[in-house]
Amino acid sequence: MEKQAALREAMDMPDPHFPIKVHRCRAKWPGQPIFRHHWHAHIEILVFMKGEASVTCGNVVMKAGAGDIIVVNSNELHSLIAQSEDLFYYALICDPSLLHSRSTDAVETKFITPLIQNRLLFCNKIGSDETLRACLLTLIGELDRRETGYELAVKSQLYGLLALLVRSHTATSLAAEEYLERMRRLKRFDPVFRRIEESYRESLTIEELARTAGLSRFHFSRLFKELTGKTVTDYVNAVRIDMSEQLLRSTPLTLSEIAELTGFNDIYYFSRMFKKYKNVPPSEWRRNV
C-alpha cells in the first residue's frame, strides 16, 4: 500500500488566479472512509444530496444526510466516513483570499480579514436552511457551466453566502492569540498523524508518538484527545479497522492474515475491535458485502 500523504493537504486549484472549485463525491460502500483526518487553509462546504455520512470536525463527530450542510473552517482538522452506499454530496472548496479587497473598508475590516486570518469561525453543521442551500447550488451551477462572466456571478454569490453565514451561523471569533495557538497545535501534530498513517501496522506507543510531537506523555494525550475526540489507542485502532475493511472487501485473505497485516497480533482482539467500530463481526461483514 502506498504511504498516506501528509496531514496538511496541498490544495490544487484549476485556476490559481480564481481559487475555488467543486467536487462531486460518492460512496461505494457503507463504512468507506471518503477522506481521513487532514486540514488545509481553504474553507470547505459540503452539501449533502443523498445518503448518510459521519463527519468529524475538530473533535466533534456529526451525522449528516440529505439536506444538511457541513462547513469546514479554514485550518480545521476533519474527516468523513460514508454510512450508506448511495451517499452523494458536493464539496465546495474556496480560498477565502478570493474575497479580499485592496481597499480598507468596513467589509474588509469586519469580515474578510478575520475570515482570512481564521478568526471568524462558522458552525460546522447546518440543518434546514433553504436560502443557504439555494445560494450554494446556484454557485455550484455557475462553476459547472462557466458561462461568460461566471467569475462575477461566483464572486457575487460568495459574498451573499458569507452574509448568510455571518447572520445565522457564526460560531465564534478567535482572538489573534487563540488562532496562533491553534495553528501551532496543528503543525506540531502533523508528524504524529503521518507516523500513524504510515506505521499503523507497527506497535506504536504513546511515549514514541509524544516524542514525535516534542511533548510529555500527559500533555500529548490531552492535546491529542482535544484535537481528535479520541484517545491515541482508539484513533490507531480506527485506522487499522478501516484498513482491514478494505482488505476484507478487495482480497481473499483470511481473517488471521488481515489481522496481522493491519497490526492486530490476536485475531480475537481484531474481531472484537472490528465489531466495536463496525457493529458486526468481520466474518459477517464479509458475507454481507
C-alpha positions as CSV (number, residue, x, y, z in Angstrom):
1,M,0.0,0.0,0.0
2,E,1.2,3.5,-0.7
3,K,2.1,5.7,2.2
4,Q,-0.6,8.2,3.1
5,A,0.0,11.9,2.2
6,A,0.8,14.5,4.8
7,L,-1.9,15.6,7.1
8,R,-1.9,19.1,5.7
9,E,-3.4,18.8,2.2
10,A,-1.9,20.8,-0.6
11,M,-4.9,22.1,-2.4
12,D,-4.5,22.4,-6.1
13,M,-6.9,24.7,-7.9
14,P,-7.9,24.6,-11.7
15,D,-7.3,28.3,-11.9
16,P,-4.8,29.6,-9.3
17,H,-5.9,33.1,-10.1
18,F,-9.5,32.2,-9.2
19,P,-9.1,29.7,-6.3
20,I,-12.4,28.0,-6.0
21,K,-13.6,24.5,-7.1
22,V,-16.3,21.9,-6.6
23,H,-16.1,18.1,-6.3
24,R,-18.8,15.5,-6.7
25,C,-18.3,12.9,-4.1
26,R,-19.9,9.4,-3.9
27,A,-19.5,6.3,-1.8
28,K,-19.1,2.8,-3.0
29,W,-20.0,1.1,0.3
30,P,-21.1,2.0,3.9
31,G,-18.1,2.5,6.2
32,Q,-15.9,3.7,3.3
33,P,-13.5,6.4,4.5
34,I,-14.0,9.2,1.9
35,F,-11.2,11.2,3.4
36,R,-9.1,10.7,6.6
37,H,-8.1,13.4,9.1
38,H,-6.5,16.3,7.3
39,W,-6.6,20.1,7.2
40,H,-6.0,22.9,4.8
41,A,-6.2,26.6,4.7
42,H,-9.2,26.6,2.5
43,I,-12.9,26.8,3.6
44,E,-14.8,23.6,2.5
45,I,-18.6,23.4,2.4
46,L,-20.3,20.0,2.0
47,V,-23.8,20.0,0.5
48,F,-25.4,16.6,1.1
49,M,-27.8,15.4,-1.6
50,K,-28.3,11.7,-0.9
51,G,-27.4,9.1,1.7
52,E,-25.7,9.5,5.1
53,A,-22.2,10.1,6.4
54,S,-20.3,10.6,9.6
55,V,-18.3,13.8,9.6
56,T,-15.6,14.8,12.1
57,C,-14.6,18.4,12.5
58,G,-12.1,19.0,15.2
59,N,-13.1,16.6,17.9
60,V,-16.8,16.7,17.1
61,V,-18.5,13.8,15.3
62,M,-21.7,14.6,13.3
63,K,-24.2,12.6,11.3
64,A,-25.0,14.3,8.0
65,G,-27.7,13.4,5.5
66,A,-29.7,14.7,2.6
67,G,-30.5,18.4,3.1
68,D,-27.6,19.0,5.6
69,I,-24.7,21.4,5.0
70,I,-21.4,21.0,6.8
71,V,-18.9,23.9,7.0
72,V,-15.3,23.0,7.5
73,N,-13.5,26.1,8.7
74,S,-10.0,27.0,7.4
75,N,-7.3,25.0,9.2
76,E,-9.8,22.7,10.9
77,L,-9.0,19.0,11.2
78,H,-11.7,17.0,9.5
79,S,-12.6,13.5,8.1
80,L,-15.6,11.8,6.6
81,I,-16.9,8.2,6.5
82,A,-19.8,7.1,4.4
83,Q,-22.7,5.5,6.3
84,S,-24.7,4.4,3.2
85,E,-23.8,3.2,-0.3
86,D,-26.0,5.9,-2.0
87,L,-24.0,8.8,-0.5
88,F,-23.7,11.8,-2.8
89,Y,-22.6,15.3,-1.9
90,Y,-20.9,18.4,-3.3
91,A,-17.7,19.6,-1.8
92,L,-17.2,23.3,-2.5
93,I,-13.6,24.4,-1.7
94,C,-12.6,28.0,-1.7
95,D,-9.5,30.1,-0.7
96,P,-11.0,32.9,1.4
97,S,-8.4,35.3,-0.1
98,L,-10.7,35.3,-3.2
99,L,-12.9,37.8,-1.4
100,H,-10.0,40.0,-0.4
101,S,-10.2,43.7,-1.5
102,R,-7.3,46.2,-1.8
103,S,-9.4,48.9,-0.1
104,T,-9.7,49.0,3.6
105,D,-13.5,49.4,4.1
106,A,-15.9,48.1,6.7
107,V,-16.4,44.8,4.8
108,E,-12.7,44.1,4.7
109,T,-12.1,45.1,8.3
110,K,-15.1,43.4,9.9
111,F,-15.4,40.2,7.9
112,I,-12.8,39.4,5.2
113,T,-9.7,40.0,7.2
114,P,-10.9,37.9,10.2
115,L,-12.0,35.2,7.8
116,I,-8.6,35.1,6.0
117,Q,-6.9,35.1,9.4
118,N,-9.1,32.2,10.5
119,R,-10.5,34.2,13.4
120,L,-14.1,34.2,12.1
121,L,-15.5,30.7,12.5
122,F,-18.8,29.2,11.4
123,C,-20.9,26.5,12.9
124,N,-20.0,23.1,11.4
125,K,-23.4,21.5,10.9
126,I,-26.2,23.5,9.4
127,G,-29.5,21.7,9.1
128,S,-32.5,23.0,7.2
129,D,-31.6,26.4,5.7
130,E,-33.1,26.5,2.2
131,T,-31.8,30.0,1.5
132,L,-28.2,29.0,2.2
133,R,-28.7,25.8,0.2
134,A,-30.1,27.6,-2.8
135,C,-27.2,30.0,-2.7
136,L,-24.7,27.1,-2.7
137,L,-26.4,25.2,-5.5
138,T,-26.5,28.4,-7.6
139,L,-22.8,28.9,-7.0
140,I,-22.1,25.3,-8.0
141,G,-24.1,25.7,-11.1
142,E,-22.1,28.7,-12.1
143,L,-18.9,26.8,-11.6
144,D,-20.3,23.9,-13.7
145,R,-21.4,26.0,-16.7
146,R,-18.6,28.6,-16.7
147,E,-20.6,30.9,-18.9
148,T,-19.3,34.3,-19.9
149,G,-18.9,36.4,-16.7
150,Y,-19.2,33.4,-14.4
151,E,-16.4,34.8,-12.2
152,L,-18.6,37.8,-11.5
153,A,-21.6,35.6,-10.6
154,V,-19.4,33.3,-8.4
155,K,-17.9,36.2,-6.5
156,S,-21.3,37.8,-6.1
157,Q,-22.7,34.5,-4.7
158,L,-19.7,34.1,-2.4
159,Y,-20.4,37.5,-0.8
160,G,-24.1,36.5,-0.4
161,L,-23.1,33.2,1.1
162,L,-20.8,34.9,3.6
163,A,-23.6,37.3,4.6
164,L,-25.9,34.3,5.2
165,L,-23.3,32.5,7.3
166,V,-22.4,35.6,9.3
167,R,-26.0,36.4,10.1
168,S,-27.2,33.0,11.1
169,H,-24.3,30.5,11.6
170,T,-21.4,32.2,13.2
171,A,-19.8,30.1,15.9
172,T,-17.2,32.3,17.4
173,S,-14.5,34.9,16.6
174,L,-11.0,33.9,17.7
175,A,-8.5,36.4,19.2
176,A,-5.2,36.5,17.4
177,E,-3.5,34.6,20.2
178,E,-6.1,31.8,20.0
179,Y,-5.6,31.5,16.3
180,L,-1.8,31.2,16.6
181,E,-2.1,28.6,19.3
182,R,-4.5,26.6,17.1
183,M,-2.0,26.7,14.2
184,R,0.9,25.7,16.5
185,R,-1.1,22.6,17.6
186,L,-2.0,21.5,14.1
187,K,1.6,21.9,12.9
188,R,3.0,20.1,16.0
189,F,0.7,17.1,15.4
190,D,1.3,16.8,11.7
191,P,4.2,14.4,12.0
192,V,2.2,12.4,14.6
193,F,-0.7,11.7,12.2
194,R,1.7,11.0,9.4
195,R,3.5,8.5,11.7
196,I,0.2,6.7,12.5
197,E,-0.9,6.6,8.9
198,E,2.4,5.2,7.7
199,S,3.1,2.8,10.6
200,Y,-0.3,1.6,11.8
201,R,0.8,-2.0,11.4
202,E,3.6,-1.5,14.0
203,S,3.3,-1.4,17.7
204,L,3.0,2.4,18.3
205,T,3.4,3.6,21.9
206,I,2.2,6.8,23.3
207,E,5.7,7.6,24.5
208,E,7.0,7.3,21.0
209,L,4.3,9.5,19.5
210,A,4.7,12.0,22.3
211,R,8.4,12.3,21.5
212,T,7.5,12.9,17.8
213,A,5.4,15.9,18.9
214,G,8.0,17.0,21.4
215,L,5.6,16.8,24.3
216,S,5.4,14.9,27.6
217,R,3.1,11.8,27.6
218,F,0.5,13.7,29.7
219,H,0.3,16.8,27.6
220,F,0.4,14.8,24.4
221,S,-2.5,12.6,25.4
222,R,-4.6,15.6,26.5
223,L,-4.0,17.6,23.3
224,F,-4.5,14.6,21.1
225,K,-7.9,14.0,22.6
226,E,-8.8,17.7,22.2
227,L,-7.8,17.6,18.5
228,T,-9.4,14.3,17.5
229,G,-12.0,13.5,20.2
230,K,-10.3,10.1,20.6
231,T,-7.6,8.6,22.7
232,V,-4.5,7.5,20.9
233,T,-5.4,3.9,21.2
234,D,-8.9,4.5,19.8
235,Y,-7.6,6.5,16.9
236,V,-4.9,3.9,15.9
237,N,-7.5,1.1,16.2
238,A,-9.9,3.1,14.0
239,V,-7.2,3.5,11.3
240,R,-6.4,-0.2,11.5
241,I,-10.1,-1.3,11.2
242,D,-10.6,1.0,8.2
243,M,-7.6,-0.7,6.5
244,S,-8.8,-4.1,7.4
245,E,-12.3,-3.3,6.0
246,Q,-10.7,-2.5,2.6
247,L,-8.8,-5.8,2.7
248,L,-11.9,-7.8,3.6
249,R,-13.7,-6.2,0.6
250,S,-10.9,-6.5,-2.0
251,T,-8.8,-9.5,-1.2
252,P,-9.3,-13.3,-0.5
253,L,-7.0,-13.1,2.6
254,T,-8.1,-14.9,5.7
255,L,-9.2,-13.1,8.8
256,S,-5.9,-14.1,10.5
257,E,-3.9,-12.7,7.6
258,I,-5.8,-9.5,7.6
259,A,-5.5,-9.1,11.3
260,E,-1.7,-9.5,11.1
261,L,-1.4,-7.1,8.1
262,T,-3.3,-4.4,10.0
263,G,-1.4,-4.6,13.3
264,F,-3.6,-6.9,15.3
265,N,-1.5,-9.9,16.6
266,D,-4.5,-11.5,18.2
267,I,-7.4,-12.5,15.8
268,Y,-9.8,-12.5,18.7
269,Y,-8.9,-8.9,19.7
270,F,-9.2,-8.0,16.0
271,S,-12.7,-9.4,15.8
272,R,-13.7,-7.7,19.0
273,M,-12.4,-4.3,17.8
274,F,-14.0,-4.7,14.3
275,K,-17.4,-5.4,15.9
276,K,-16.9,-2.4,18.2
277,Y,-16.2,0.0,15.3
278,K,-18.4,-1.6,12.6
279,N,-21.2,-3.1,14.7
280,V,-20.8,-6.6,13.1
281,P,-18.0,-9.2,13.3
282,P,-15.6,-9.2,10.4
283,S,-16.8,-12.7,9.2
284,E,-20.4,-11.5,9.0
285,W,-19.3,-8.2,7.4
286,R,-17.5,-10.1,4.6
287,R,-20.5,-12.4,4.0
288,N,-22.8,-9.4,3.5
289,V,-20.5,-7.5,1.1
